[in-house]
Amino acid sequence: MASVKPQLLAAISGAIGAYLQEEEAILAAALAPAGPARPAPPANLWGSSGRQWTMTTRQLLQRRSLR
């Protein structure tokens, strides 16, 4: 086997070391806790009221209570 030049060996070792450091940084960033979660948007009371009215009216129509 032919001998490897020291400069080439150093370049290969440096590239492997940099790759491993980058992988460790990515893993550490993935395991780090995220910032605080955003609160849920407020409930749309007008929309809920309209859906409730629609469901109630449909039930009354199905029971034939509105006729």
Rosetta constraint file for C-alpha pairs under 8 A:
AtomPair CA 4 CA 8 HARMONIC 6.84 0.50
AtomPair CA 4 CA 9 HARMONIC 6.54 0.50
AtomPair CA 5 CA 9 HARMONIC 6.26 0.50
AtomPair CA 6 CA 10 HARMONIC 6.06 0.50
AtomPair CA 7 CA 11 HARMONIC 6.22 0.50
AtomPair CA 8 CA 12 HARMONIC 6.20 0.50
AtomPair CA 9 CA 13 HARMONIC 6.10 0.50
AtomPair CA 10 CA 14 HARMONIC 6.03 0.50
AtomPair CA 11 CA 15 HARMONIC 6.15 0.50
AtomPair CA 12 CA 16 HARMONIC 6.23 0.50
AtomPair CA 13 CA 17 HARMONIC 6.10 0.50
AtomPair CA 14 CA 18 HARMONIC 6.08 0.50
AtomPair CA 15 CA 19 HARMONIC 6.14 0.50
AtomPair CA 16 CA 20 HARMONIC 6.22 0.50
AtomPair CA 17 CA 21 HARMONIC 6.22 0.50
AtomPair CA 18 CA 22 HARMONIC 6.17 0.50
AtomPair CA 19 CA 23 HARMONIC 6.24 0.50
AtomPair CA 20 CA 24 HARMONIC 6.22 0.50
AtomPair CA 21 CA 25 HARMONIC 6.18 0.50
AtomPair CA 22 CA 26 HARMONIC 6.21 0.50
AtomPair CA 23 CA 27 HARMONIC 6.19 0.50
AtomPair CA 24 CA 28 HARMONIC 6.06 0.50
AtomPair CA 25 CA 29 HARMONIC 6.11 0.50
AtomPair CA 26 CA 30 HARMONIC 6.20 0.50
AtomPair CA 27 CA 31 HARMONIC 6.29 0.50
AtomPair CA 28 CA 32 HARMONIC 6.10 0.50
AtomPair CA 44 CA 48 HARMONIC 6.34 0.50
AtomPair CA 45 CA 49 HARMONIC 5.99 0.50
AtomPair CA 46 CA 50 HARMONIC 6.21 0.50
AtomPair CA 47 CA 51 HARMONIC 6.25 0.50
AtomPair CA 48 CA 52 HARMONIC 6.09 0.50
AtomPair CA 49 CA 53 HARMONIC 6.14 0.50
AtomPair CA 50 CA 54 HARMONIC 6.18 0.50
AtomPair CA 51 CA 55 HARMONIC 6.20 0.50
AtomPair CA 52 CA 56 HARMONIC 6.13 0.50
AtomPair CA 53 CA 57 HARMONIC 6.04 0.50
AtomPair CA 54 CA 58 HARMONIC 6.15 0.50
AtomPair CA 55 CA 59 HARMONIC 6.25 0.50
AtomPair CA 56 CA 60 HARMONIC 6.27 0.50
AtomPair CA 57 CA 61 HARMONIC 6.17 0.50
AtomPair CA 58 CA 62 HARMONIC 6.11 0.50
AtomPair CA 59 CA 63 HARMONIC 6.20 0.50
AtomPair CA 60 CA 64 HARMONIC 6.01 0.50
AtomPair CA 60 CA 65 HARMONIC 5.16 0.50
AtomPair CA 60 CA 66 HARMONIC 6.00 0.50
AtomPair CA 61 CA 65 HARMONIC 6.06 0.50
AtomPair CA 61 CA 66 HARMONIC 5.84 0.50
AtomPair CA 61 CA 67 HARMONIC 7.68 0.50
